[in-house]
């Protein structure tokens, strides 16, 4: 995970993050930075700002739900305001023919042009007259382009009545995630989680290398493939023998071998975990049951409620089984379906862990409302939302 500028810039008090999954990305960041975040804001749908006391930069490298991290350098009263603090910093890291870009999130076109003009004028006044301005589509240079073009990318977004600006310090290397999703033997792109989302869910589990994660609805093994790459011990269950075989193939591919080293995938019922695990407990459970059929159009609310009702008993029975099988300091991360209806409603599976002696995970000062919904998914009418539980102690 490359830092584009010295990672010491992440020591700024205010850090902005370009979100991959909306509120779920904020939850992941608060989890990784737990104890460091004083306050978190979401000034636009795509941006979160974290006010921090200190940052452990090594933990930030593992962020999966972020497209970019930037240090907030200045907040202008207007788009044509003085950018000298920003251009002073930029000039220190630029050479004569460097690439620069401005990525805007929630900034209208006219304001964007004012910001670009002011930034270029500031750099020219510093003697950098040959810097190359990249003009990205839709006024955003995507993170992979930031890497391939070697650009010093500045993000801009509305903030407290003005415009905040800051240089992109870090972006994830997305190429391995794309390869993990497309090159494995059984990709199943039509239903599987993306590798990026799987990594985000694993980050919410709080696991460390050598600990054990269980996916009791493992399907073709997307979550476990990403877990194996993080040196976690992997257990998987699925009620269908074909999925068990697919998961084994994908996990063997992930380790570049033919043996089942570091993982154990079995056919089994997620509602019978104590029996399947023979009374042993795991460090974390991360899973997506995916019990809703694909839809070709928004259903009526009554139809969505019936679909959710039909699957809710399996979700709740499985959660009870998970609660019996988790270590006292472990976490349970469960993805549930959320259906958008033609009536403008959203209907989701509701999980209540209180009777199971589980509490909802709340890292930091934000106070998340569960289930935490994902944003920016390509799926159409059946969306995803996430619960994170931990045992009451």
BELQUICOR-V654668 format. One record per residue. N is the residue number from 1. RES is the residue in one small letter. PSI is psi in radians with two decimals (none if undefined). OMEGA is omega as a letter, one per 30 degrees, with the letter a starting at -180 (* if undefined). Layout:
<<N;RES;PSI;OMEGA> <N;RES;PSI;OMEGA>>
This chain:
<<1;x;1.85;a> <2;x;2.39;l> <3;x;2.20;a> <4;x;-0.53;l> <5;x;2.90;l> <6;x;2.28;a> <7;x;-0.16;l> <8;x;-0.39;l> <9;x;-0.34;l> <10;x;-0.10;l> <11;x;0.02;l> <12;x;2.61;a> <13;x;-0.63;a> <14;x;2.17;a> <15;x;2.26;l> <16;x;2.49;a> <17;x;2.29;l> <18;x;2.09;a> <19;x;2.38;l> <20;x;-0.55;a> <21;x;0.42;l> <22;x;-2.30;a> <23;x;-0.52;l> <24;x;-0.63;l> <25;x;-0.65;l> <26;x;-0.72;l> <27;x;-0.76;l> <28;x;-0.80;a> <29;x;-0.74;l> <30;x;-0.58;l> <31;x;-0.82;a> <32;x;-0.52;a> <33;x;0.36;a> <34;x;2.30;a> <35;x;-0.23;a> <36;x;-0.32;a> <37;x;2.10;l> <38;x;-0.61;a> <39;x;2.58;l> <40;x;2.41;l> <41;x;2.73;l> <42;x;1.44;a> <43;x;-0.44;l> <44;x;2.98;a> <45;x;-0.49;a> <46;x;-0.19;a> <47;x;2.42;l> <48;x;2.56;l> <49;x;2.23;a> <50;x;2.19;l> <51;x;2.05;a> <52;x;2.75;l> <53;x;-0.70;l> <54;x;2.71;l> <55;x;2.31;l> <56;x;1.77;a> <57;x;-0.50;l> <58;x;-0.55;l> <59;x;-0.56;l> <60;x;-0.48;l> <61;x;-0.44;a> <62;x;-0.03;a> <63;x;2.29;l> <64;x;-0.48;a> <65;x;0.32;l> <66;x;2.44;l> <67;x;-0.59;a> <68;x;2.66;l> <69;x;2.38;a> <70;x;2.56;l> <71;x;2.16;a> <72;x;1.98;a> <73;x;-0.71;a> <74;x;2.68;l> <75;x;2.01;a> <76;x;2.55;l> <77;x;-0.54;a> <78;x;2.79;a> <79;x;-0.40;l> <80;x;0.23;a> <81;x;3.08;a> <82;x;2.07;l> <83;x;0.35;a> <84;x;-0.65;a> <85;x;-0.63;l> <86;x;-0.86;a> <87;x;-0.49;l> <88;x;-0.81;a> <89;x;-0.78;a> <90;x;-0.77;a> <91;x;-0.48;l> <92;x;-0.45;a> <93;x;0.04;a> <94;x;2.63;l> <95;x;3.08;a> <96;x;-0.71;a> <97;x;0.59;l> <98;x;2.72;l> <99;x;2.37;l> <100;x;2.72;l> <101;x;2.77;l> <102;x;2.08;l> <103;x;2.15;a> <104;x;2.42;l> <105;x;1.82;a> <106;x;0.29;l> <107;x;2.25;a> <108;x;2.79;a> <109;x;-0.77;a> <110;x;-0.74;l> <111;x;-0.63;l> <112;x;-0.79;a> <113;x;-0.69;l> <114;x;-0.72;a> <115;x;-0.77;l> <116;x;-0.80;a> <117;x;-0.77;a> <118;x;-0.69;l> <119;x;-0.80;a> <120;x;-0.72;l> <121;x;-0.73;l> <122;x;-0.71;l> <123;x;-0.66;l> <124;x;-0.63;l> <125;x;-0.35;l> <126;x;0.05;a> <127;x;0.06;a> <128;x;1.33;a> <129;x;-0.16;a> <130;x;0.23;l> <131;x;2.51;a> <132;x;2.12;l> <133;x;2.13;l> <134;x;2.30;a> <135;x;1.62;a> <136;x;2.73;l> <137;x;2.41;l> <138;x;0.44;l> <139;x;0.48;l> <140;x;2.13;l> <141;x;1.98;a> <142;x;2.69;a> <143;x;-0.68;l> <144;x;-0.53;l> <145;x;-0.56;l> <146;x;-0.72;a> <147;x;-0.89;a> <148;x;-0.52;l> <149;x;-0.09;l> <150;x;0.75;a> <151;x;2.54;l> <152;x;1.80;a> <153;x;2.26;l> <154;x;2.35;l> <155;x;2.60;l> <156;x;2.45;l> <157;x;2.65;l> <158;x;2.42;a> <159;x;2.08;l> <160;x;0.78;l> <161;x;-0.06;l> <162;x;-2.63;l> <163;x;2.14;l> <164;x;2.51;l> <165;x;2.51;l> <166;x;2.61;a> <167;x;2.45;l> <168;x;2.09;a> <169;x;-0.56;a> <170;x;2.44;l> <171;x;2.64;l> <172;x;2.65;l> <173;x;1.77;a> <174;x;-0.22;a> <175;x;-0.83;l> <176;x;-0.58;l> <177;x;-0.70;l> <178;x;-0.75;l> <179;x;-0.68;l> <180;x;-0.58;a> <181;x;-0.44;a> <182;x;-0.42;a> <183;x;-0.18;l> <184;x;2.75;a> <185;x;-0.66;a> <186;x;1.51;a> <187;x;-0.67;a> <188;x;1.00;a> <189;x;-0.33;a> <190;x;-0.37;a> <191;x;-0.35;a> <192;x;2.69;l> <193;x;2.66;l> <194;x;2.66;l> <195;x;-0.63;l> <196;x;-0.77;l> <197;x;-0.69;l> <198;x;-0.73;l> <199;x;-0.65;l> <200;x;-0.79;l> <201;x;-0.69;l> <202;x;-0.63;l> <203;x;-0.61;l> <204;x;-0.35;a> <205;x;-0.35;a> <206;x;0.33;a> <207;x;2.64;l> <208;x;2.70;l> <209;x;2.41;a> <210;x;-0.28;l> <211;x;2.98;a> <212;x;2.26;l> <213;x;2.47;l> <214;x;2.31;l> <215;x;1.79;a> <216;x;-0.04;l> <217;x;1.09;a> <218;x;-0.33;a> <219;x;-2.31;a> <220;x;0.10;l> <221;x;0.39;a> <222;x;-0.84;a> <223;x;-0.74;a> <224;x;-0.55;l> <225;x;-0.80;l> <226;x;-0.60;l> <227;x;-0.71;a> <228;x;-0.63;l> <229;x;-0.36;l> <230;x;0.27;l> <231;x;0.65;l> <232;x;2.60;l> <233;x;2.30;a> <234;x;2.24;l> <235;x;2.38;l> <236;x;2.52;l> <237;x;2.59;l> <238;x;2.55;a> <239;x;-0.20;a> <240;x;2.21;a> <241;x;-0.60;a> <242;x;-0.67;l> <243;x;-0.63;l> <244;x;-0.77;l> <245;x;-0.70;l> <246;x;-0.75;l> <247;x;-0.74;l> <248;x;-0.74;l> <249;x;-0.77;a> <250;x;-0.65;l> <251;x;-0.65;l> <252;x;-0.70;l> <253;x;-0.68;a> <254;x;-0.58;a> <255;x;-0.01;l> <256;x;0.63;a> <257;x;-3.02;a> <258;x;-0.08;l> <259;x;2.77;a> <260;x;1.11;a> <261;x;2.13;l> <262;x;0.01;l> <263;x;2.78;l> <264;x;1.96;a> <265;x;2.24;a> <266;x;2.77;l> <267;x;2.26;a> <268;x;3.00;a> <269;x;2.16;a> <270;x;-0.29;l> <271;x;-0.01;a> <272;x;0.72;a> <273;x;-0.76;l> <274;x;-0.68;l> <275;x;-0.75;a> <276;x;-0.63;a> <277;x;-0.03;l> <278;x;0.70;l> <279;x;-0.13;l> <280;x;2.76;a> <281;x;2.60;a> <282;x;2.87;a> <283;x;-0.50;l> <284;x;2.70;l> <285;x;2.19;l> <286;x;2.14;a> <287;x;2.72;l> <288;x;1.82;a> <289;x;-0.64;l> <290;x;1.13;a> <291;x;0.25;l> <292;x;2.30;l> <293;x;2.70;l> <294;x;2.57;a> <295;x;2.53;l> <296;x;-0.16;l> <297;x;2.85;l> <298;x;2.22;l> <299;x;2.96;l> <300;x;2.73;l> <301;x;-0.70;l> <302;x;-0.67;l> <303;x;-0.74;l> <304;x;-0.73;l> <305;x;-0.64;l> <306;x;-0.73;l> <307;x;-0.77;l> <308;x;-0.73;a> <309;x;-0.71;a> <310;x;-0.54;a> <311;x;-0.27;a> <312;x;-0.63;a> <313;x;-0.65;l> <314;x;-0.76;l> <315;x;-0.83;a> <316;x;-0.65;l> <317;x;-0.69;l> <318;x;-0.69;l> <319;x;-0.69;l> <320;x;-0.70;l> <321;x;-0.70;l> <322;x;-0.71;a> <323;x;-0.53;l> <324;x;-0.23;a> <325;x;0.16;a> <326;x;2.50;l> <327;x;2.69;a> <328;x;-0.48;l> <329;x;0.32;a> <330;x;3.12;l> <331;x;2.65;l> <332;x;2.09;a> <333;x;2.05;a> <334;x;2.22;l> <335;x;2.29;l> <336;x;2.69;l> <337;x;2.58;l> <338;x;2.08;a> <339;x;2.22;l> <340;x;2.29;a> <341;x;2.85;l> <342;x;-0.25;l> <343;x;0.03;l> <344;x;0.18;l> <345;x;2.88;l> <346;x;2.25;a> <347;x;2.19;a> <348;x;2.72;l> <349;x;2.33;l> <350;x;2.21;l> <351;x;2.30;l> <352;x;1.91;a> <353;x;-0.06;a> <354;x;-0.74;a> <355;x;-0.25;l> <356;x;0.19;a> <357;x;0.65;l> <358;x;2.58;l> <359;x;2.72;l> <360;x;2.38;a> <361;x;2.22;a> <362;x;1.54;l> <363;x;2.31;l> <364;x;-2.86;a> <365;x;0.04;a> <366;x;-0.85;a> <367;x;1.41;a> <368;x;2.45;l> <369;x;2.17;a> <370;x;2.64;f> <371;x;2.55;l> <372;x;2.08;a> <373;x;2.54;l> <374;x;2.56;l> <375;x;2.85;l> <376;x;0.49;l> <377;x;2.63;l> <378;x;-0.26;l> <379;x;2.70;a> <380;x;-1.47;a> <381;x;-0.48;l> <382;x;1.88;l> <383;x;-3.10;l> <384;x;2.57;l> <385;x;2.82;a> <386;x;2.39;l> <387;x;2.48;l> <388;x;2.08;a> <389;x;2.70;l> <390;x;2.62;a> <391;x;2.51;l> <392;x;2.33;a> <393;x;none;*>>
